[in-house]
Amino acid sequence: MQEFEFIDNRKAFRGAGMVLLALALLATYLIISAARGAPDVGRPDIRLPKIGALPPGSPAKAPLPVNAQRETAP
């Protein structure tokens, strides 16, 4: 009868487990990042400059110029 030598596969199983864990973490990250960006789909992509091109929050109110040449209807 032939005797078989015992082969310890614990290192191979541990390595395969680490690879599967890394792949699962990567897949989880990709799924979460894709779900986080989903609400912006369909919205217009408008990016306003941040250099002060927008008026301040409460601009000073200036009087409107009145056109003296134009008569108003009674």
PDB file of N, CA, C, O and CB in Angstrom:
ATOM      1  N   MET A   1       0.829  -1.160   0.000  1.00  0.00           N
ATOM      2  CA  MET A   1       0.000   0.000   0.000  1.00  0.00           C
ATOM      3  C   MET A   1       0.889   1.243   0.000  1.00  0.00           C
ATOM      4  O   MET A   1       1.933   1.294   0.650  1.00  0.00           O
ATOM      5  CB  MET A   1      -0.952  -0.013   1.201  1.00  0.00           C
ATOM      6  N   GLN A   2       0.436   2.224  -0.745  1.00  0.00           N
ATOM      7  CA  GLN A   2       1.220   3.433  -0.868  1.00  0.00           C
ATOM      8  C   GLN A   2       0.850   4.424   0.238  1.00  0.00           C
ATOM      9  O   GLN A   2      -0.328   4.635   0.525  1.00  0.00           O
ATOM     10  CB  GLN A   2       1.015   4.063  -2.249  1.00  0.00           C
ATOM     11  N   GLU A   3       1.856   5.022   0.845  1.00  0.00           N
ATOM     12  CA  GLU A   3       1.601   5.996   1.897  1.00  0.00           C
ATOM     13  C   GLU A   3       1.730   7.402   1.309  1.00  0.00           C
ATOM     14  O   GLU A   3       2.647   7.699   0.544  1.00  0.00           O
ATOM     15  CB  GLU A   3       2.582   5.798   3.093  1.00  0.00           C
ATOM     16  N   PHE A   4       0.787   8.247   1.692  1.00  0.00           N
ATOM     17  CA  PHE A   4       0.784   9.625   1.215  1.00  0.00           C
ATOM     18  C   PHE A   4       1.386  10.532   2.270  1.00  0.00           C
ATOM     19  O   PHE A   4       1.169  10.371   3.471  1.00  0.00           O
ATOM     20  CB  PHE A   4      -0.642  10.082   0.859  1.00  0.00           C
ATOM     21  N   GLU A   5       2.131  11.468   1.786  1.00  0.00           N
ATOM     22  CA  GLU A   5       2.762  12.415   2.685  1.00  0.00           C
ATOM     23  C   GLU A   5       1.756  13.516   3.030  1.00  0.00           C
ATOM     24  O   GLU A   5       1.024  13.984   2.159  1.00  0.00           O
ATOM     25  CB  GLU A   5       4.052  13.012   2.049  1.00  0.00           C
ATOM     26  N   PHE A   6       1.721  13.924   4.290  1.00  0.00           N
ATOM     27  CA  PHE A   6       0.808  14.976   4.727  1.00  0.00           C
ATOM     28  C   PHE A   6       1.316  16.331   4.223  1.00  0.00           C
ATOM     29  O   PHE A   6       2.472  16.690   4.446  1.00  0.00           O
ATOM     30  CB  PHE A   6       0.668  14.979   6.280  1.00  0.00           C
ATOM     31  N   ILE A   7       0.449  17.073   3.547  1.00  0.00           N
ATOM     32  CA  ILE A   7       0.802  18.394   3.021  1.00  0.00           C
ATOM     33  C   ILE A   7       0.003  19.427   3.797  1.00  0.00           C
ATOM     34  O   ILE A   7      -1.223  19.348   3.880  1.00  0.00           O
ATOM     35  CB  ILE A   7       0.521  18.501   1.476  1.00  0.00           C
ATOM     36  N   ASP A   8       0.710  20.396   4.362  1.00  0.00           N
ATOM     37  CA  ASP A   8       0.071  21.442   5.146  1.00  0.00           C
ATOM     38  C   ASP A   8      -0.325  22.587   4.218  1.00  0.00           C
ATOM     39  O   ASP A   8       0.539  23.274   3.671  1.00  0.00           O
ATOM     40  CB  ASP A   8       1.011  21.943   6.280  1.00  0.00           C
ATOM     41  N   ASN A   9      -1.623  22.791   4.041  1.00  0.00           N
ATOM     42  CA  ASN A   9      -2.122  23.828   3.138  1.00  0.00           C
ATOM     43  C   ASN A   9      -2.580  25.086   3.880  1.00  0.00           C
ATOM     44  O   ASN A   9      -3.246  25.937   3.293  1.00  0.00           O
ATOM     45  CB  ASN A   9      -3.267  23.281   2.313  1.00  0.00           C
ATOM     46  N   ARG A  10      -2.239  25.208   5.130  1.00  0.00           N
ATOM     47  CA  ARG A  10      -2.709  26.361   5.903  1.00  0.00           C
ATOM     48  C   ARG A  10      -2.180  27.671   5.331  1.00  0.00           C
ATOM     49  O   ARG A  10      -2.900  28.669   5.314  1.00  0.00           O
ATOM     50  CB  ARG A  10      -2.288  26.225   7.366  1.00  0.00           C
ATOM     51  N   LYS A  11      -0.946  27.685   4.868  1.00  0.00           N
ATOM     52  CA  LYS A  11      -0.388  28.914   4.295  1.00  0.00           C
ATOM     53  C   LYS A  11      -1.137  29.308   3.018  1.00  0.00           C
ATOM     54  O   LYS A  11      -1.406  30.487   2.786  1.00  0.00           O
ATOM     55  CB  LYS A  11       1.116  28.734   3.995  1.00  0.00           C
ATOM     56  N   ALA A  12      -1.462  28.326   2.209  1.00  0.00           N
ATOM     57  CA  ALA A  12      -2.187  28.609   0.965  1.00  0.00           C
ATOM     58  C   ALA A  12      -3.585  29.131   1.276  1.00  0.00           C
ATOM     59  O   ALA A  12      -4.045  30.076   0.636  1.00  0.00           O
ATOM     60  CB  ALA A  12      -2.272  27.342   0.080  1.00  0.00           C
ATOM     61  N   PHE A  13      -4.267  28.530   2.247  1.00  0.00           N
ATOM     62  CA  PHE A  13      -5.607  28.984   2.616  1.00  0.00           C
ATOM     63  C   PHE A  13      -5.556  30.381   3.243  1.00  0.00           C
ATOM     64  O   PHE A  13      -6.436  31.204   2.992  1.00  0.00           O
ATOM     65  CB  PHE A  13      -6.261  27.987   3.590  1.00  0.00           C
ATOM     66  N   ARG A  14      -4.547  30.645   4.046  1.00  0.00           N
ATOM     67  CA  ARG A  14      -4.404  31.961   4.667  1.00  0.00           C
ATOM     68  C   ARG A  14      -4.148  33.015   3.589  1.00  0.00           C
ATOM     69  O   ARG A  14      -4.729  34.100   3.642  1.00  0.00           O
ATOM     70  CB  ARG A  14      -3.255  31.956   5.710  1.00  0.00           C
ATOM     71  N   GLY A  15      -3.302  32.719   2.630  1.00  0.00           N
ATOM     72  CA  GLY A  15      -3.027  33.662   1.543  1.00  0.00           C
ATOM     73  C   GLY A  15      -4.254  33.917   0.682  1.00  0.00           C
ATOM     74  O   GLY A  15      -4.541  35.057   0.316  1.00  0.00           O
ATOM     75  N   ALA A  16      -4.981  32.840   0.358  1.00  0.00           N
ATOM     76  CA  ALA A  16      -6.205  32.996  -0.434  1.00  0.00           C
ATOM     77  C   ALA A  16      -7.246  33.808   0.337  1.00  0.00           C
ATOM     78  O   ALA A  16      -7.976  34.604  -0.253  1.00  0.00           O
ATOM     79  CB  ALA A  16      -6.782  31.615  -0.817  1.00  0.00           C
ATOM     80  N   GLY A  17      -7.315  33.609   1.641  1.00  0.00           N
ATOM     81  CA  GLY A  17      -8.251  34.375   2.462  1.00  0.00           C
ATOM     82  C   GLY A  17      -7.914  35.853   2.479  1.00  0.00           C
ATOM     83  O   GLY A  17      -8.808  36.699   2.437  1.00  0.00           O
ATOM     84  N   MET A  18      -6.613  36.171   2.542  1.00  0.00           N
ATOM     85  CA  MET A  18      -6.203  37.577   2.516  1.00  0.00           C
ATOM     86  C   MET A  18      -6.521  38.226   1.179  1.00  0.00           C
ATOM     87  O   MET A  18      -6.947  39.380   1.124  1.00  0.00           O
ATOM     88  CB  MET A  18      -4.713  37.701   2.810  1.00  0.00           C
ATOM     89  N   VAL A  19      -6.313  37.485   0.111  1.00  0.00           N
ATOM     90  CA  VAL A  19      -6.631  38.024  -1.215  1.00  0.00           C
ATOM     91  C   VAL A  19      -8.129  38.248  -1.344  1.00  0.00           C
ATOM     92  O   VAL A  19      -8.554  39.280  -1.863  1.00  0.00           O
ATOM     93  CB  VAL A  19      -6.133  37.076  -2.329  1.00  0.00           C
ATOM     94  N   LEU A  20      -8.935  37.305  -0.884  1.00  0.00           N
ATOM     95  CA  LEU A  20     -10.389  37.469  -0.949  1.00  0.00           C
ATOM     96  C   LEU A  20     -10.857  38.632  -0.079  1.00  0.00           C
ATOM     97  O   LEU A  20     -11.770  39.362  -0.466  1.00  0.00           O
ATOM     98  CB  LEU A  20     -11.088  36.178  -0.515  1.00  0.00           C
ATOM     99  N   LEU A  21     -10.254  38.812   1.072  1.00  0.00           N
ATOM    100  CA  LEU A  21     -10.603  39.926   1.944  1.00  0.00           C
ATOM    101  C   LEU A  21     -10.265  41.257   1.277  1.00  0.00           C
ATOM    102  O   LEU A  21     -11.056  42.199   1.336  1.00  0.00           O
ATOM    103  CB  LEU A  21      -9.876  39.803   3.289  1.00  0.00           C
ATOM    104  N   ALA A  22      -9.108  41.339   0.651  1.00  0.00           N
ATOM    105  CA  ALA A  22      -8.722  42.563  -0.044  1.00  0.00           C
ATOM    106  C   ALA A  22      -9.681  42.866  -1.200  1.00  0.00           C
ATOM    107  O   ALA A  22     -10.060  44.019  -1.406  1.00  0.00           O
ATOM    108  CB  ALA A  22      -7.284  42.445  -0.566  1.00  0.00           C
ATOM    109  N   LEU A  23     -10.068  41.842  -1.945  1.00  0.00           N
ATOM    110  CA  LEU A  23     -11.014  42.037  -3.050  1.00  0.00           C
ATOM    111  C   LEU A  23     -12.388  42.462  -2.535  1.00  0.00           C
ATOM    112  O   LEU A  23     -13.049  43.300  -3.150  1.00  0.00           O
ATOM    113  CB  LEU A  23     -11.141  40.750  -3.878  1.00  0.00           C
ATOM    114  N   ALA A  24     -12.817  41.893  -1.418  1.00  0.00           N
ATOM    115  CA  ALA A  24     -14.111  42.262  -0.844  1.00  0.00           C
ATOM    116  C   ALA A  24     -14.086  43.713  -0.360  1.00  0.00           C
ATOM    117  O   ALA A  24     -15.065  44.436  -0.542  1.00  0.00           O
ATOM    118  CB  ALA A  24     -14.478  41.314   0.320  1.00  0.00           C
ATOM    119  N   LEU A  25     -12.988  44.147   0.249  1.00  0.00           N
ATOM    120  CA  LEU A  25     -12.887  45.534   0.695  1.00  0.00           C
ATOM    121  C   LEU A  25     -12.867  46.496  -0.487  1.00  0.00           C
ATOM    122  O   LEU A  25     -13.478  47.563  -0.431  1.00  0.00           O
ATOM    123  CB  LEU A  25     -11.635  45.728   1.546  1.00  0.00           C
ATOM    124  N   LEU A  26     -12.177  46.127  -1.545  1.00  0.00           N
ATOM    125  CA  LEU A  26     -12.142  46.954  -2.746  1.00  0.00           C
ATOM    126  C   LEU A  26     -13.534  47.062  -3.376  1.00  0.00           C
ATOM    127  O   LEU A  26     -13.953  48.149  -3.774  1.00  0.00           O
ATOM    128  CB  LEU A  26     -11.141  46.378  -3.761  1.00  0.00           C
ATOM    129  N   ALA A  27     -14.241  45.950  -3.465  1.00  0.00           N
ATOM    130  CA  ALA A  27     -15.587  45.962  -4.039  1.00  0.00           C
ATOM    131  C   ALA A  27     -16.531  46.801  -3.173  1.00  0.00           C
ATOM    132  O   ALA A  27     -17.366  47.534  -3.703  1.00  0.00           O
ATOM    133  CB  ALA A  27     -16.128  44.521  -4.182  1.00  0.00           C
ATOM    134  N   THR A  28     -16.406  46.699  -1.855  1.00  0.00           N
ATOM    135  CA  THR A  28     -17.245  47.491  -0.962  1.00  0.00           C
ATOM    136  C   THR A  28     -16.973  48.976  -1.147  1.00  0.00           C
ATOM    137  O   THR A  28     -17.906  49.777  -1.194  1.00  0.00           O
ATOM    138  CB  THR A  28     -17.010  47.087   0.496  1.00  0.00           C
ATOM    139  N   TYR A  29     -15.707  49.347  -1.251  1.00  0.00           N
ATOM    140  CA  TYR A  29     -15.353  50.750  -1.473  1.00  0.00           C
ATOM    141  C   TYR A  29     -15.933  51.257  -2.788  1.00  0.00           C
ATOM    142  O   TYR A  29     -16.475  52.362  -2.834  1.00  0.00           O
ATOM    143  CB  TYR A  29     -13.829  50.926  -1.466  1.00  0.00           C
ATOM    144  N   LEU A  30     -15.831  50.478  -3.845  1.00  0.00           N
ATOM    145  CA  LEU A  30     -16.348  50.902  -5.143  1.00  0.00           C
ATOM    146  C   LEU A  30     -17.862  51.048  -5.119  1.00  0.00           C
ATOM    147  O   LEU A  30     -18.399  51.990  -5.704  1.00  0.00           O
ATOM    148  CB  LEU A  30     -15.940  49.912  -6.223  1.00  0.00           C
ATOM    149  N   ILE A  31     -18.554  50.141  -4.459  1.00  0.00           N
ATOM    150  CA  ILE A  31     -20.014  50.207  -4.385  1.00  0.00           C
ATOM    151  C   ILE A  31     -20.451  51.424  -3.583  1.00  0.00           C
ATOM    152  O   ILE A  31     -21.378  52.130  -3.980  1.00  0.00           O
ATOM    153  CB  ILE A  31     -20.586  48.922  -3.756  1.00  0.00           C
ATOM    154  N   ILE A  32     -19.785  51.676  -2.452  1.00  0.00           N
ATOM    155  CA  ILE A  32     -20.168  52.820  -1.612  1.00  0.00           C
ATOM    156  C   ILE A  32     -19.864  54.135  -2.322  1.00  0.00           C
ATOM    157  O   ILE A  32     -20.667  55.066  -2.258  1.00  0.00           O
ATOM    158  CB  ILE A  32     -19.433  52.767  -0.255  1.00  0.00           C
ATOM    159  N   SER A  33     -18.727  54.226  -2.992  1.00  0.00           N
ATOM    160  CA  SER A  33     -18.396  55.468  -3.689  1.00  0.00           C
ATOM    161  C   SER A  33     -19.336  55.703  -4.874  1.00  0.00           C
ATOM    162  O   SER A  33     -19.652  56.853  -5.181  1.00  0.00           O
ATOM    163  CB  SER A  33     -16.937  55.436  -4.171  1.00  0.00           C
ATOM    164  N   ALA A  34     -19.782  54.659  -5.532  1.00  0.00           N
ATOM    165  CA  ALA A  34     -20.725  54.818  -6.640  1.00  0.00           C
ATOM    166  C   ALA A  34     -22.096  55.224  -6.122  1.00  0.00           C
ATOM    167  O   ALA A  34     -22.782  56.021  -6.761  1.00  0.00           O
ATOM    168  CB  ALA A  34     -20.830  53.518  -7.453  1.00  0.00           C
ATOM    169  N   ALA A  35     -22.506  54.693  -4.979  1.00  0.00           N
ATOM    170  CA  ALA A  35     -23.815  55.034  -4.420  1.00  0.00           C
ATOM    171  C   ALA A  35     -23.811  56.456  -3.870  1.00  0.00           C
ATOM    172  O   ALA A  35     -24.844  57.126  -3.891  1.00  0.00           O
ATOM    173  CB  ALA A  35     -24.208  54.038  -3.316  1.00  0.00           C
ATOM    174  N   ARG A  36     -22.686  56.917  -3.385  1.00  0.00           N
ATOM    175  CA  ARG A  36     -22.607  58.263  -2.823  1.00  0.00           C
ATOM    176  C   ARG A  36     -22.751  59.311  -3.926  1.00  0.00           C
ATOM    177  O   ARG A  36     -23.305  60.380  -3.673  1.00  0.00           O
ATOM    178  CB  ARG A  36     -21.275  58.458  -2.068  1.00  0.00           C
ATOM    179  N   GLY A  37     -22.278  59.043  -5.123  1.00  0.00           N
ATOM    180  CA  GLY A  37     -22.360  60.008  -6.213  1.00  0.00           C
ATOM    181  C   GLY A  37     -23.653  59.945  -6.990  1.00  0.00           C
ATOM    182  O   GLY A  37     -23.850  60.763  -7.889  1.00  0.00           O
ATOM    183  N   ALA A  38     -24.532  59.031  -6.697  1.00  0.00           N
ATOM    184  CA  ALA A  38     -25.748  58.829  -7.473  1.00  0.00           C
ATOM    185  C   ALA A  38     -26.733  59.994  -7.414  1.00  0.00           C
ATOM    186  O   ALA A  38     -27.350  60.270  -8.443  1.00  0.00           O
ATOM    187  CB  ALA A  38     -26.426  57.595  -7.005  1.00  0.00           C
ATOM    188  N   PRO A  39     -26.938  60.706  -6.296  1.00  0.00           N
ATOM    189  CA  PRO A  39     -27.929  61.785  -6.299  1.00  0.00           C
ATOM    190  C   PRO A  39     -27.618  62.929  -7.256  1.00  0.00           C
ATOM    191  O   PRO A  39     -28.535  63.659  -7.634  1.00  0.00           O
ATOM    192  CB  PRO A  39     -28.061  62.333  -4.927  1.00  0.00           C
ATOM    193  N   ASP A  40     -26.389  63.115  -7.655  1.00  0.00           N
ATOM    194  CA  ASP A  40     -26.039  64.192  -8.554  1.00  0.00           C
ATOM    195  C   ASP A  40     -26.308  63.866 -10.023  1.00  0.00           C
ATOM    196  O   ASP A  40     -26.144  64.727 -10.887  1.00  0.00           O
ATOM    197  CB  ASP A  40     -24.602  64.540  -8.374  1.00  0.00           C
ATOM    198  N   VAL A  41     -26.710  62.659 -10.306  1.00  0.00           N
ATOM    199  CA  VAL A  41     -26.948  62.272 -11.689  1.00  0.00           C
ATOM    200  C   VAL A  41     -28.176  63.016 -12.200  1.00  0.00           C
ATOM    201  O   VAL A  41     -29.221  63.019 -11.550  1.00  0.00           O
ATOM    202  CB  VAL A  41     -27.135  60.730 -11.817  1.00  0.00           C
ATOM    203  N   GLY A  42     -28.049  63.642 -13.354  1.00  0.00           N
ATOM    204  CA  GLY A  42     -29.167  64.355 -13.955  1.00  0.00           C
ATOM    205  C   GLY A  42     -29.188  65.833 -13.631  1.00  0.00           C
ATOM    206  O   GLY A  42     -29.900  66.589 -14.292  1.00  0.00           O
ATOM    207  N   ARG A  43     -28.438  66.269 -12.647  1.00  0.00           N
ATOM    208  CA  ARG A  43     -28.383  67.686 -12.324  1.00  0.00           C
ATOM    209  C   ARG A  43     -27.411  68.380 -13.271  1.00  0.00           C
ATOM    210  O   ARG A  43     -26.448  67.770 -13.738  1.00  0.00           O
ATOM    211  CB  ARG A  43     -27.966  67.902 -10.848  1.00  0.00           C
ATOM    212  N   PRO A  44     -27.664  69.663 -13.556  1.00  0.00           N
ATOM    213  CA  PRO A  44     -26.695  70.379 -14.402  1.00  0.00           C
ATOM    214  C   PRO A  44     -25.383  70.556 -13.664  1.00  0.00           C
ATOM    215  O   PRO A  44     -25.357  70.787 -12.456  1.00  0.00           O
ATOM    216  CB  PRO A  44     -27.249  71.753 -14.834  1.00  0.00           C
ATOM    217  N   ASP A  45     -24.321  70.445 -14.393  1.00  0.00           N
ATOM    218  CA  ASP A  45     -22.989  70.568 -13.803  1.00  0.00           C
ATOM    219  C   ASP A  45     -22.547  72.028 -13.904  1.00  0.00           C
ATOM    220  O   ASP A  45     -21.912  72.431 -14.878  1.00  0.00           O
ATOM    221  CB  ASP A  45     -21.962  69.619 -14.515  1.00  0.00           C
ATOM    222  N   ILE A  46     -22.895  72.811 -12.880  1.00  0.00           N
ATOM    223  CA  ILE A  46     -22.566  74.228 -12.861  1.00  0.00           C
ATOM    224  C   ILE A  46     -21.546  74.451 -11.764  1.00  0.00           C
ATOM    225  O   ILE A  46     -21.794  74.140 -10.599  1.00  0.00           O
ATOM    226  CB  ILE A  46     -23.833  75.113 -12.645  1.00  0.00           C
ATOM    227  N   ARG A  47     -20.414  74.983 -12.135  1.00  0.00           N
ATOM    228  CA  ARG A  47     -19.367  75.287 -11.168  1.00  0.00           C
ATOM    229  C   ARG A  47     -19.089  76.775 -11.223  1.00  0.00           C
ATOM    230  O   ARG A  47     -18.569  77.275 -12.221  1.00  0.00           O
ATOM    231  CB  ARG A  47     -18.073  74.466 -11.447  1.00  0.00           C
ATOM    232  N   LEU A  48     -19.429  77.482 -10.165  1.00  0.00           N
ATOM    233  CA  LEU A  48     -19.232  78.917 -10.124  1.00  0.00           C
ATOM    234  C   LEU A  48     -17.812  79.228  -9.683  1.00  0.00           C
ATOM    235  O   LEU A  48     -17.246  78.515  -8.854  1.00  0.00           O
ATOM    236  CB  LEU A  48     -20.249  79.580  -9.187  1.00  0.00           C
ATOM    237  N   PRO A  49     -17.239  80.280 -10.229  1.00  0.00           N
ATOM    238  CA  PRO A  49     -15.883  80.642  -9.808  1.00  0.00           C
ATOM    239  C   PRO A  49     -15.881  81.145  -8.362  1.00  0.00           C
ATOM    240  O   PRO A  49     -16.876  81.686  -7.880  1.00  0.00           O
ATOM    241  CB  PRO A  49     -15.295  81.716 -10.747  1.00  0.00           C
ATOM    242  N   LYS A  50     -14.765  80.961  -7.691  1.00  0.00           N
ATOM    243  CA  LYS A  50     -14.659  81.358  -6.294  1.00  0.00           C
ATOM    244  C   LYS A  50     -13.708  82.542  -6.140  1.00  0.00           C
ATOM    245  O   LYS A  50     -13.022  82.653  -5.124  1.00  0.00           O
ATOM    246  CB  LYS A  50     -14.185  80.178  -5.437  1.00  0.00           C
ATOM    247  N   ILE A  51     -13.661  83.420  -7.128  1.00  0.00           N
ATOM    248  CA  ILE A  51     -12.713  84.522  -7.106  1.00  0.00           C
ATOM    249  C   ILE A  51     -13.426  85.827  -6.773  1.00  0.00           C
ATOM    250  O   ILE A  51     -12.825  86.890  -6.928  1.00  0.00           O
ATOM    251  CB  ILE A  51     -11.986  84.635  -8.454  1.00  0.00           C
ATOM    252  N   GLY A  52     -14.640  85.798  -6.337  1.00  0.00           N
ATOM    253  CA  GLY A  52     -15.358  87.005  -5.991  1.00  0.00           C
ATOM    254  C   GLY A  52     -16.162  87.561  -7.144  1.00  0.00           C
ATOM    255  O   GLY A  52     -16.460  88.755  -7.154  1.00  0.00           O
ATOM    256  N   ALA A  53     -16.519  86.754  -8.103  1.00  0.00           N
ATOM    257  CA  ALA A  53     -17.299  87.215  -9.237  1.00  0.00           C
ATOM    258  C   ALA A  53     -18.765  87.382  -8.865  1.00  0.00           C
ATOM    259  O   ALA A  53     -19.517  88.022  -9.600  1.00  0.00           O
ATOM    260  CB  ALA A  53     -17.159  86.250 -10.400  1.00  0.00           C
ATOM    261  N   LEU A  54     -19.175  86.828  -7.757  1.00  0.00           N
ATOM    262  CA  LEU A  54     -20.561  86.934  -7.335  1.00  0.00           C
ATOM    263  C   LEU A  54     -20.728  88.159  -6.453  1.00  0.00           C
ATOM    264  O   LEU A  54     -19.795  88.535  -5.744  1.00  0.00           O
ATOM    265  CB  LEU A  54     -21.011  85.662  -6.594  1.00  0.00           C
ATOM    266  N   PRO A  55     -21.914  88.799  -6.481  1.00  0.00           N
ATOM    267  CA  PRO A  55     -22.126  89.957  -5.617  1.00  0.00           C
ATOM    268  C   PRO A  55     -22.156  89.529  -4.152  1.00  0.00           C
ATOM    269  O   PRO A  55     -22.396  88.360  -3.848  1.00  0.00           O
ATOM    270  CB  PRO A  55     -23.433  90.680  -5.993  1.00  0.00           C
ATOM    271  N   PRO A  56     -21.913  90.478  -3.244  1.00  0.00           N
ATOM    272  CA  PRO A  56     -21.953  90.125  -1.830  1.00  0.00           C
ATOM    273  C   PRO A  56     -23.372  89.744  -1.411  1.00  0.00           C
ATOM    274  O   PRO A  56     -24.335  89.983  -2.140  1.00  0.00           O
ATOM    275  CB  PRO A  56     -21.436  91.289  -0.970  1.00  0.00           C
ATOM    276  N   GLY A  57     -23.480  89.159  -0.245  1.00  0.00           N
ATOM    277  CA  GLY A  57     -24.779  88.671   0.235  1.00  0.00           C
ATOM    278  C   GLY A  57     -25.826  89.755   0.370  1.00  0.00           C
ATOM    279  O   GLY A  57     -26.987  89.515   0.037  1.00  0.00           O
ATOM    280  N   SER A  58     -25.473  90.930   0.840  1.00  0.00           N
ATOM    281  CA  SER A  58     -26.434  92.026   0.977  1.00  0.00           C
ATOM    282  C   SER A  58     -25.843  93.278   0.317  1.00  0.00           C
ATOM    283  O   SER A  58     -25.226  94.100   0.994  1.00  0.00           O
ATOM    284  CB  SER A  58     -26.778  92.295   2.491  1.00  0.00           C
ATOM    285  N   PRO A  59     -26.026  93.424  -0.990  1.00  0.00           N
ATOM    286  CA  PRO A  59     -25.447  94.572  -1.669  1.00  0.00           C
ATOM    287  C   PRO A  59     -26.169  95.865  -1.258  1.00  0.00           C
ATOM    288  O   PRO A  59     -27.344  95.842  -0.894  1.00  0.00           O
ATOM    289  CB  PRO A  59     -25.515  94.379  -3.197  1.00  0.00           C
ATOM    290  N   ALA A  60     -25.461  96.963  -1.322  1.00  0.00           N
ATOM    291  CA  ALA A  60     -26.066  98.262  -0.996  1.00  0.00           C
ATOM    292  C   ALA A  60     -27.105  98.607  -2.047  1.00  0.00           C
ATOM    293  O   ALA A  60     -26.885  98.411  -3.242  1.00  0.00           O
ATOM    294  CB  ALA A  60     -24.987  99.382  -0.907  1.00  0.00           C
ATOM    295  N   LYS A  61     -28.236  99.121  -1.592  1.00  0.00           N
ATOM    296  CA  LYS A  61     -29.316  99.452  -2.527  1.00  0.00           C
ATOM    297  C   LYS A  61     -29.087 100.859  -3.073  1.00  0.00           C
ATOM    298  O   LYS A  61     -29.022 101.831  -2.320  1.00  0.00           O
ATOM    299  CB  LYS A  61     -30.714  99.348  -1.833  1.00  0.00           C
ATOM    300  N   ALA A  62     -28.970 100.945  -4.361  1.00  0.00           N
ATOM    301  CA  ALA A  62     -28.771 102.235  -5.025  1.00  0.00           C
ATOM    302  C   ALA A  62     -30.110 102.683  -5.595  1.00  0.00           C
ATOM    303  O   ALA A  62     -30.910 101.849  -6.018  1.00  0.00           O
ATOM    304  CB  ALA A  62     -27.679 102.141  -6.151  1.00  0.00           C
ATOM    305  N   PRO A  63     -30.363 103.979  -5.614  1.00  0.00           N
ATOM    306  CA  PRO A  63     -31.627 104.451  -6.202  1.00  0.00           C
ATOM    307  C   PRO A  63     -31.642 104.187  -7.706  1.00  0.00           C
ATOM    308  O   PRO A  63     -30.623 104.293  -8.389  1.00  0.00           O
ATOM    309  CB  PRO A  63     -31.833 105.966  -5.922  1.00  0.00           C
ATOM    310  N   LEU A  64     -32.796 103.851  -8.182  1.00  0.00           N
ATOM    311  CA  LEU A  64     -32.945 103.575  -9.608  1.00  0.00           C
ATOM    312  C   LEU A  64     -32.959 104.887 -10.368  1.00  0.00           C
ATOM    313  O   LEU A  64     -33.617 105.841  -9.951  1.00  0.00           O
ATOM    314  CB  LEU A  64     -34.234 102.764  -9.891  1.00  0.00           C
ATOM    315  N   PRO A  65     -32.240 104.945 -11.480  1.00  0.00           N
ATOM    316  CA  PRO A  65     -32.273 106.187 -12.267  1.00  0.00           C
ATOM    317  C   PRO A  65     -33.638 106.362 -12.926  1.00  0.00           C
ATOM    318  O   PRO A  65     -34.188 105.414 -13.487  1.00  0.00           O
ATOM    319  CB  PRO A  65     -31.155 106.185 -13.343  1.00  0.00           C
ATOM    320  N   VAL A  66     -34.182 107.573 -12.857  1.00  0.00           N
ATOM    321  CA  VAL A  66     -35.490 107.863 -13.447  1.00  0.00           C
ATOM    322  C   VAL A  66     -35.258 108.580 -14.764  1.00  0.00           C
ATOM    323  O   VAL A  66     -34.492 109.540 -14.846  1.00  0.00           O
ATOM    324  CB  VAL A  66     -36.381 108.724 -12.484  1.00  0.00           C
ATOM    325  N   ASN A  67     -35.922 108.102 -15.771  1.00  0.00           N
ATOM    326  CA  ASN A  67     -35.800 108.713 -17.091  1.00  0.00           C
ATOM    327  C   ASN A  67     -36.749 109.905 -17.155  1.00  0.00           C
ATOM    328  O   ASN A  67     -37.965 109.728 -17.220  1.00  0.00           O
ATOM    329  CB  ASN A  67     -36.112 107.682 -18.229  1.00  0.00           C
ATOM    330  N   ALA A  68     -36.205 111.099 -17.135  1.00  0.00           N
ATOM    331  CA  ALA A  68     -37.021 112.318 -17.105  1.00  0.00           C
ATOM    332  C   ALA A  68     -37.666 112.576 -18.464  1.00  0.00           C
ATOM    333  O   ALA A  68     -38.680 113.272 -18.527  1.00  0.00           O
ATOM    334  CB  ALA A  68     -36.165 113.528 -16.689  1.00  0.00           C
ATOM    335  N   GLN A  69     -37.130 112.055 -19.525  1.00  0.00           N
ATOM    336  CA  GLN A  69     -37.694 112.336 -20.861  1.00  0.00           C
ATOM    337  C   GLN A  69     -38.942 111.509 -21.121  1.00  0.00           C
ATOM    338  O   GLN A  69     -39.743 111.848 -21.992  1.00  0.00           O
ATOM    339  CB  GLN A  69     -36.652 112.058 -21.956  1.00  0.00           C
ATOM    340  N   ARG A  70     -39.105 110.469 -20.402  1.00  0.00           N
ATOM    341  CA  ARG A  70     -40.245 109.583 -20.644  1.00  0.00           C
ATOM    342  C   ARG A  70     -41.392 109.989 -19.739  1.00  0.00           C
ATOM    343  O   ARG A  70     -41.209 110.138 -18.530  1.00  0.00           O
ATOM    344  CB  ARG A  70     -39.861 108.097 -20.409  1.00  0.00           C
ATOM    345  N   GLU A  71     -42.556 110.166 -20.303  1.00  0.00           N
ATOM    346  CA  GLU A  71     -43.712 110.557 -19.508  1.00  0.00           C
ATOM    347  C   GLU A  71     -44.448 109.307 -19.057  1.00  0.00           C
ATOM    348  O   GLU A  71     -44.486 108.306 -19.772  1.00  0.00           O
ATOM    349  CB  GLU A  71     -44.652 111.493 -20.310  1.00  0.00           C
ATOM    350  N   THR A  72     -45.022 109.370 -17.890  1.00  0.00           N
ATOM    351  CA  THR A  72     -45.790 108.231 -17.390  1.00  0.00           C
ATOM    352  C   THR A  72     -47.240 108.424 -17.787  1.00  0.00           C
ATOM    353  O   THR A  72     -47.718 109.556 -17.867  1.00  0.00           O
ATOM    354  CB  THR A  72     -45.649 108.079 -15.842  1.00  0.00           C
ATOM    355  N   ALA A  73     -47.922 107.366 -18.029  1.00  0.00           N
ATOM    356  CA  ALA A  73     -49.331 107.423 -18.416  1.00  0.00           C
ATOM    357  C   ALA A  73     -50.192 107.706 -17.187  1.00  0.00           C
ATOM    358  O   ALA A  73     -49.921 107.177 -16.109  1.00  0.00           O
ATOM    359  CB  ALA A  73     -49.770 106.099 -19.098  1.00  0.00           C
ATOM    360  N   PRO A  74     -51.241 108.546 -17.342  1.00  0.00           N
ATOM    361  CA  PRO A  74     -52.095 108.846 -16.188  1.00  0.00           C
ATOM    362  C   PRO A  74     -52.955 107.703 -15.759  1.00  0.00           C
ATOM    363  O   PRO A  74     -53.717 107.829 -14.801  1.00  0.00           O
ATOM    364  CB  PRO A  74     -52.960 110.000 -16.483  1.00  0.00           C
TER     365      PRO A  74
END
